[in-house]
Each structure stands twice: as C-alpha cells, then as structure tokens.
C-alpha cells in the first residue's frame, strides 16, 4: 500500500471542505424550512432534527479537516 503524496492529501482535504460546505448549506435550508413550519408540529420537528444531523455531520467533517491539515500543513487554496 502506497503512502499518499502531499498533493493527493491536499486534494482529499479540498474535497472534504466542499462536502462540509454542502452540509452547511443543507443545514441552513432545513433551518429555513423549520422556521416556516408551525412550532410543535411533526413537520417542524422533522426539519429541526434534519438540520441538527446536517450540522453534526458538518462539524465532524470540519474537525477531521483540521486534523488532516495539522498533519500536512495548512491549505494554500
């Protein structure tokens, strides 16, 4: 098994950043839907729960990105 090169690691980190940004956008969309739904309804709860899951996934990805960046140095893009 070969060791990833610095360029490969940087490319992977960039892809994770794109995914984290997408997760953040999806969470924002769910939060907007939640805010439009009547509080206390199933729809309100569904959008709130979905937004929470997207935010958790985003936070986990960003934590992993920070770990990888500290291992290879900061991104230059």
C-alpha positions, -999 to 999 in steps of 0.1 A, spaced: 0 0 0 15 33 -10 16 64 11 -5 93 -2 15 122 -16 11 157 -3 -9 167 -35 -32 137 -30 -38 146 6 -44 183 -3 -69 172 -29 -87 150 -4 -88 178 21 -102 201 -5 -129 176 -14 -138 173 23 -141 211 25 -165 211 -4 -186 184 13 -186 203 46 -198 234 28 -225 214 12 -236 200 45 -237 236 59 -259 247 30 -283 217 36 -285 225 73 -293 261 65 -321 250 41 -335 227 68 -334 255 94 -353 278 70 -379 251 65 -381 246 102 -386 283 108 -415 284 83 -432 254 99 -457 258 127 -439 251 161 -449 218 177 -459 201 145 -443 170 131 -430 189 101 -413 214 124 -397 186 144 -386 168 112 -368 198 98 -353 206 132 -339 171 135 -326 171 99 -309 204 104 -292 191 136 -280 160 118 -265 181 89 -248 204 115 -233 174 134 -220 159 101 -206 193 91 -188 197 124 -174 162 123 -160 168 88 -145 201 98 -129 185 128 -114 158 106 -102 185 81 -84 203 109 -67 170 119 -56 163 84 -44 199 79 -23 198 110 -7 166 97 1 181 63 2 219 69 -25 245 60 -42 246 26 -30 272 2 -62 272 -20 
